[in-house]
Amino acid sequence: MSETTTLNIVILAAGQGTRMKSSMPKVLHSVACKPLVQHVIDTSKKLNPETINVVYGHGGEQVQQQINDSEINWVLQAEQLGTGHAVDQVKDQLKDNQLVLILYGDVPLIKEETLNNLLGQAKDGFSLLTVKLNKPQGYGRIVRDENGLVKNITEEKDASEEIKKISEVNTGILAVKAELLKKWLSQLDNNNAQQEYYLTDIIAMAVKDGYTVETTQPDNEYEVMGVNNRMQLAELERHYQNEQANKLMQGGVTLADPSRIDIRGTLTHGQDISIDINVVFEGNVSIGSNVSIGANCVIKDSKIADGVTILPMSVLDNVSVGNNSKVGPFARLRPGAVLSADTHVGNFVEIKKSFVGAGSKINHLTYVGDSIVGKNVNIGAGTITCNYDGANKHQTVIEDNVFVGSATQLVAPVKIGKNATVGAGSTITTDVAADELAITRVKQKSILGWKRPVKTEKQD
């Protein structure tokens, strides 16, 4: 594109997708937990267009509500009469001097580099993305003349047996000058087997008008693969995840099994990281260096510092874990949990909206919520911060060097002072001063001669 030419992107997303067998519009089905059409929109934005138009139809309200992007110009296609008809709905939004890029809301893995190559080929007014397939059935074939120039595109249902042998097919993705596009759209008719207005018919019009249709190809066919059913959706998901796994390994991450990791967002990382099987990353996750993550963990929107060990079956959601800390196994860190350096959070421990100071240990069967925990604190097994009174949440403060015995309840709001000790089995309802020992226990009682129940044998 020249400096004066701006880019206008049209994303076609009006199809119902009946083969998905779903009440949800096809373009809202997801790859890596992101709607198909959102993948296309995100890639489109990287091209710095002046406008992004999304043509919607079936379930349009759902699409707009879920995408909810103020930068999108939404265009209704009330009747689905073919791709040419869909693009025609946008013609009033196109400026003659613009370059128009046509994309598809159910083709999520198209790459920025591929589209930049396509746009670069559009200097003569028209460029087309094609791909060669081993099994081209169902696709429009690229028909070339004796000089190898594109002559037209013939849809499968209109193709002769000879044309069906062609392996180069149309992806539907193209770049064309807006002035030419509007002219050719006005000449479309639906004189074909489907009685639809094919956008591909403008190829023959361009050739007739003396324009050379330049072509370029993607790196692989998955870039241009659309989704029509659940099997294709799963196939794209696996390809996407394999690509993410390869990027991690190229960046110095060791994966126990590259086929058993899912990245559903953005993962940034340092060096010398080991990730075991079935780990799922969601949202924005940052991992430092020398980190080990055990099997079957789920980590979402979290920051993991250097030297951290996360043991199997742990769930981290919107948390921060400090240097050289250990989490798990079977730990759950909920939103707002912040662990400082050298902390230990062990099996069946849940922490929510709490700060834990450096060197503190919460190793077994414990709930800490809405709390501030100081440095070098030890919280025994089965301890609970009782933060909810049935209507409101309250805070527990545990200062530095406190020891809390097992099976203790800290009823918030309550404060445990520095160096204090809370005896096992206590229920603490008032503040404990620094350096004190607090114990609340019912006096022990023994019953002499008590007989333990004996199992009764069943009678035949």
C-alpha positions in Angstrom: 0.0 0.0 0.0 1.1 3.5 -0.6 1.3 6.1 2.2 -2.0 7.7 1.0 -3.9 4.4 0.6 -5.7 3.3 3.8 -6.9 -0.2 4.6 -10.6 -1.2 5.1 -11.1 -4.7 6.4 -14.4 -6.6 5.9 -14.9 -9.7 8.0 -17.8 -12.0 6.9 -19.5 -13.5 10.0 -23.1 -13.9 9.0 -23.3 -17.7 8.5 -25.5 -19.8 10.7 -23.2 -22.8 10.8 -25.9 -25.5 10.9 -23.4 -28.3 10.9 -22.1 -27.1 14.3 -25.5 -28.4 15.7 -25.6 -25.4 18.1 -27.8 -22.5 19.1 -24.7 -20.3 19.3 -23.5 -18.6 16.1 -20.6 -20.4 14.5 -18.2 -17.5 14.8 -18.6 -17.5 18.6 -17.3 -21.1 19.0 -13.8 -21.0 20.4 -10.2 -21.9 19.7 -8.0 -21.6 22.8 -11.0 -20.1 24.7 -11.3 -17.2 22.3 -14.2 -16.9 19.8 -13.2 -17.6 16.2 -14.2 -14.2 15.0 -12.1 -12.6 17.9 -9.0 -14.3 16.5 -9.7 -12.7 13.1 -10.4 -9.3 14.7 -7.2 -9.4 16.8 -5.1 -10.2 13.7 -6.9 -7.5 11.7 -5.9 -4.8 14.2 -2.3 -5.7 13.8 -2.6 -4.4 10.2 -3.5 -0.9 11.4 -6.7 -0.6 9.3 -8.7 2.6 9.1 -11.9 0.6 9.6 -12.9 -3.0 10.5 -16.4 -4.0 9.4 -18.0 -7.2 10.7 -20.9 -8.4 8.6 -23.3 -10.3 10.9 -26.5 -12.1 10.3 -27.6 -15.2 12.2 -27.4 -14.6 16.0 -26.0 -11.1 15.4 -27.1 -9.8 18.8 -25.1 -12.6 20.5 -22.1 -11.8 18.4 -22.1 -8.1 19.2 -22.7 -8.7 22.9 -19.9 -11.1 23.3 -17.3 -9.3 21.1 -18.4 -5.8 22.5 -15.8 -3.9 20.7 -16.4 -0.1 20.1 -13.8 -0.1 17.3 -15.9 -2.5 15.1 -18.4 -1.2 12.5 -21.2 -3.7 12.5 -23.1 -4.3 9.3 -26.2 -6.4 9.0 -26.8 -9.0 6.3 -30.5 -9.6 6.8 -30.6 -12.4 4.2 -27.7 -14.8 3.6 -27.5 -14.7 -0.2 -23.8 -15.5 -0.7 -20.4 -14.0 -0.1 -20.8 -11.4 -2.8 -24.1 -10.3 -1.3 -22.5 -10.1 2.1 -19.7 -7.8 0.9 -22.2 -5.7 -1.0 -23.8 -4.7 2.4 -20.6 -2.9 3.2 -20.1 -0.9 -0.1 -21.4 2.3 1.4 -18.6 2.1 4.0 -15.8 1.9 1.4 -13.9 4.9 0.1 -12.7 4.6 -3.5 -9.0 5.2 -2.6 -9.0 2.4 0.0 -7.6 -1.1 -0.2 -10.2 -3.6 0.9 -9.2 -6.8 2.6 -11.9 -9.6 2.8 -11.6 -12.0 5.7 -13.8 -14.7 7.3 -15.0 -14.9 10.9 -14.7 -18.7 10.9 -11.1 -18.8 9.7 -9.3 -18.0 12.9 -5.6 -18.9 12.4 -4.7 -16.6 9.5 -1.4 -14.9 10.3 -0.4 -11.3 10.1 2.6 -12.1 8.0 0.5 -13.9 5.4 -1.9 -10.9 5.1 0.9 -8.4 4.8 2.3 -10.5 1.9 -1.2 -10.5 0.3 -1.6 -6.7 0.7 1.9 -6.2 -0.8 0.8 -8.1 -3.9 -2.2 -5.9 -4.4 -0.2 -3.1 -6.1 -2.0 -3.8 -9.4 -5.4 -3.6 -7.7 -6.1 -7.2 -6.9 -4.5 -10.0 -5.0 -5.8 -13.4 -4.0 -4.8 -15.9 -1.3 -4.8 -19.5 -2.7 -3.6 -22.8 -1.3 -2.8 -26.2 -2.7 -4.6 -29.2 -1.1 -4.2 -32.9 -1.4 -7.9 -33.2 -1.1 -9.5 -30.1 -2.7 -13.0 -31.4 -2.7 -15.6 -28.8 -1.8 -13.5 -25.8 -2.6 -13.6 -23.4 -5.6 -10.7 -24.2 -8.0 -8.2 -21.7 -9.3 -8.4 -21.9 -13.1 -5.3 -20.5 -14.9 -4.6 -19.7 -18.5 -1.8 -21.1 -20.6 0.6 -18.4 -19.2 -0.2 -19.5 -15.6 -2.3 -16.3 -14.9 -5.5 -16.6 -12.9 -8.5 -16.7 -15.3 -11.4 -17.4 -12.9 -12.5 -19.4 -9.9 -15.0 -22.3 -10.5 -17.0 -23.5 -7.5 -17.2 -27.3 -6.9 -20.8 -27.6 -7.8 -20.3 -25.8 -11.1 -17.0 -27.5 -12.0 -16.4 -30.1 -14.7 -14.5 -33.3 -13.9 -11.4 -31.8 -15.4 -11.5 -28.7 -13.3 -12.2 -30.8 -10.2 -8.7 -32.3 -10.7 -7.1 -28.9 -9.9 -5.5 -28.9 -6.5 -5.1 -25.1 -6.1 -8.1 -23.7 -4.4 -9.6 -20.4 -3.4 -9.4 -19.4 0.3 -11.8 -16.5 -0.2 -9.3 -14.1 1.3 -8.5 -11.3 -1.1 -7.3 -7.7 -1.3 -8.8 -5.3 -3.9 -9.1 -1.6 -4.5 -12.4 -0.3 -3.2 -13.3 1.5 -6.4 -12.9 -1.7 -8.4 -14.6 -3.8 -5.9 -17.7 -1.7 -5.9 -17.9 -1.7 -9.6 -17.6 -5.5 -9.8 -20.1 -6.1 -7.0 -22.7 -4.2 -9.0 -22.2 -6.7 -11.8 -22.7 -9.9 -9.8 -25.6 -12.2 -10.5 -26.8 -15.5 -9.0 -26.9 -17.6 -12.1 -25.4 -20.7 -10.6 -26.3 -24.0 -8.9 -26.6 -22.4 -5.5 -28.5 -19.3 -6.7 -26.1 -17.2 -4.6 -24.0 -14.1 -5.4 -20.4 -15.4 -5.4 -17.7 -13.0 -4.5 -15.4 -15.2 -6.5 -17.1 -14.1 -9.7 -15.2 -10.8 -9.5 -12.0 -12.7 -10.4 -13.2 -13.3 -14.0 -14.5 -9.7 -14.1 -11.0 -8.4 -13.1 -9.4 -10.5 -15.8 -11.9 -9.3 -18.4 -11.1 -5.7 -17.5 -7.4 -6.3 -18.0 -6.3 -6.7 -14.4 -3.7 -9.3 -13.4 -4.9 -11.2 -10.3 -1.8 -11.7 -8.2 -1.7 -14.7 -5.9 0.2 -15.6 -2.7 0.0 -18.6 -0.4 0.1 -19.2 3.4 2.7 -21.2 5.1 0.3 -24.1 5.8 -3.3 -24.9 5.1 -4.4 -24.5 8.7 -4.1 -20.7 8.3 -7.0 -20.8 5.8 -9.0 -23.7 7.2 -12.5 -22.7 8.1 -14.7 -24.3 10.7 -17.9 -26.0 9.7 -18.3 -28.7 12.3 -17.0 -29.8 15.6 -14.3 -32.1 14.1 -12.8 -29.2 12.2 -12.9 -27.0 15.4 -11.0 -29.7 17.3 -8.5 -30.1 14.5 -7.8 -26.3 14.5 -7.5 -26.4 18.3 -4.9 -29.1 18.2 -2.9 -27.3 15.5 -3.0 -24.1 17.4 -1.8 -25.7 20.6 0.9 -27.6 18.8 2.2 -24.3 17.4 2.2 -22.8 20.9 4.1 -25.8 22.3 6.7 -25.5 19.6 7.2 -21.8 20.4 7.7 -22.6 24.1 10.3 -25.3 23.3 12.1 -23.0 20.9 12.2 -20.5 23.7 13.9 -22.9 26.1 10.9 -24.5 27.9 11.0 -28.2 28.5 7.6 -29.9 28.0 7.0 -33.4 29.2 4.6 -34.0 26.3 4.1 -31.2 23.8 0.7 -32.7 22.8 -0.6 -32.3 26.4 -0.4 -28.6 27.1 -3.1 -25.9 26.5 -2.3 -22.2 26.2 -5.5 -20.2 26.2 -4.2 -16.7 26.2 -0.7 -15.2 26.4 2.2 -16.9 28.2 5.6 -15.1 28.7 8.5 -16.9 30.2 12.1 -17.0 31.2 14.6 -19.8 30.8 15.0 -23.4 32.2 11.3 -24.0 32.8 9.9 -27.5 33.1 6.2 -28.1 32.5 4.7 -31.6 33.1 1.6 -33.0 31.3 -1.9 -31.6 31.1 -1.1 -28.0 32.3 -3.5 -25.3 31.2 -2.6 -21.7 31.0 -5.4 -19.1 30.6 -5.4 -15.3 30.2 -2.1 -13.5 30.7 0.4 -15.6 32.6 4.1 -14.6 33.2 6.6 -17.2 34.4 10.2 -16.4 35.5 13.2 -18.6 35.1 14.0 -22.0 36.8 10.4 -22.7 37.4 8.9 -26.2 37.7 5.2 -26.9 37.1 3.7 -30.3 37.9 1.1 -32.2 36.1 -2.6 -31.2 35.8 -2.2 -27.6 37.0 -4.4 -24.7 35.9 -2.8 -21.3 35.9 -4.8 -18.2 35.0 -3.9 -14.5 34.8 -1.0 -15.0 37.3 2.6 -14.0 37.8 5.1 -16.7 38.8 8.6 -15.5 39.8 12.0 -17.2 39.5 12.7 -20.5 41.2 9.1 -21.4 42.0 7.9 -25.0 42.2 4.2 -25.7 41.6 3.4 -29.2 42.4 0.7 -31.3 40.7 -3.1 -30.6 40.8 -2.8 -27.0 41.8 -5.0 -24.2 40.6 -3.8 -20.5 40.5 -6.2 -17.8 39.5 -5.1 -14.1 39.3 -2.3 -14.5 41.9 1.3 -13.6 42.4 3.9 -16.1 43.6 7.3 -14.8 44.8 10.8 -16.1 44.2 11.7 -19.6 45.3 8.2 -20.4 46.7 6.5 -23.8 46.7 2.9 -24.4 45.9 0.9 -27.6 46.2 0.1 -30.3 45.5 -3.6 -29.8 45.5 -3.4 -26.1 46.4 -5.9 -23.5 45.3 -4.9 -19.9 45.1 -7.8 -17.7 44.4 -7.9 -14.1 43.0 -5.9 -11.6 45.1 -3.6 -14.1 46.7 0.0 -12.6 46.9 2.8 -14.9 48.1 6.1 -13.3 48.9 9.5 -15.0 48.4 10.3 -18.4 50.0 6.7 -19.2 51.0 5.2 -22.6 51.2 1.6 -23.3 50.5 0.9 -27.0 50.7 -1.7 -29.7 50.0 -5.4 -28.8 50.2 -4.7 -25.2 51.2 -6.9 -22.4 49.8 -5.9 -18.8 49.9 -8.1 -15.9 48.7 -7.5 -12.2 48.7 -4.6 -12.4 51.1 -1.0 -11.3 51.4 1.5 -13.9 52.7 4.9 -12.6 53.9 8.3 -14.0 53.1 9.3 -17.3 54.6 5.8 -18.1 55.8 4.4 -21.7 55.7 0.8 -22.8 55.3 1.3 -26.5 54.6 -1.9 -28.5 55.2 -5.7 -28.4 54.9 -6.1 -24.7 55.7 -8.2 -21.8 54.5 -6.8 -18.2 54.6 -9.1 -15.5 53.2 -9.1 -11.7 53.4 -6.0 -11.8 55.5 -2.6 -10.2 56.0 0.0 -12.8 57.0 3.5 -11.5 58.1 6.9 -12.9 57.7 8.0 -16.3 59.0 4.6 -17.3 60.1 3.7 -21.0 60.6 0.0 -21.9 60.2 -0.9 -25.4 61.3 -3.1 -27.9 59.6 -6.8 -27.4 59.6 -6.7 -23.7 60.4 -9.4 -21.4 59.2 -9.7 -17.6 59.0 -13.4 -17.2 59.6 -13.8 -14.1 57.4 -17.5 -14.2 56.7 -20.2 -13.4 59.3 -23.1 -14.3 57.0 -23.4 -10.8 55.6 -20.0 -9.1 55.4 -16.3 -10.1 55.0 -13.8 -9.1 57.7 -10.0 -9.1 57.8 -7.6 -11.2 59.8 -4.1 -9.9 60.6 -1.3 -12.3 61.6 1.9 -10.4 62.3 5.5 -11.6 61.9 6.8 -14.8 63.5 3.4 -16.0 64.7 2.8 -19.8 65.3 -0.8 -20.9 64.9 -1.5 -24.5 66.1 -3.5 -27.0 64.1 -7.3 -27.0 64.0 -7.6 -23.3 65.0 -10.3 -20.9 64.0 -9.5 -17.2 63.8 -12.8 -15.3 63.8 -12.4 -12.0 62.0 -11.9 -9.2 62.5 -9.0 -10.3 64.7 -5.3 -9.5 65.0 -2.5 -11.8 66.2 0.5 -9.8 67.4 4.2 -10.5 66.6 5.8 -13.6 68.0 2.5 -14.8 69.5 1.5 -18.4 69.7 -2.0 -19.8 69.3 -2.5 -23.3 70.8 -3.9 -26.1 68.7 -7.7 -26.4 68.7 -8.4 -22.8 69.7 -11.1 -20.5 68.6 -9.8 -17.0 68.7 -12.4 -14.2 68.8 -10.4 -11.3 70.3 -7.0 -9.9 69.5 -3.9 -11.7 70.8 -1.1 -9.4 72.0 2.5 -9.8 70.8 4.6 -12.5 72.5 1.5 -14.1 74.2 0.2 -17.7 74.2 -3.5 -17.9 73.5 -5.4 -21.1 74.3 -9.2 -21.8 74.3 -10.1 -25.4 75.0 -13.0 -27.2 76.8 -11.7 -29.0 79.9 -11.0 -32.6 79.0 -13.3 -35.2 80.5 -12.8 -39.0 80.8 -15.6 -41.6 81.1 -14.4 -44.7 83.0 -15.6 -48.0 81.8 -16.8 -46.7 78.4 -17.2 -49.5 75.9 -16.4 -48.9 72.2 -19.2 -50.1 69.8 -18.6 -53.5 68.3 -19.5 -54.5 64.8 -22.6 -56.7 64.8 -22.4 -59.8 62.6 -25.1 -60.0 60.0 -27.6 -62.9 60.3 -28.3 -65.1 57.3 
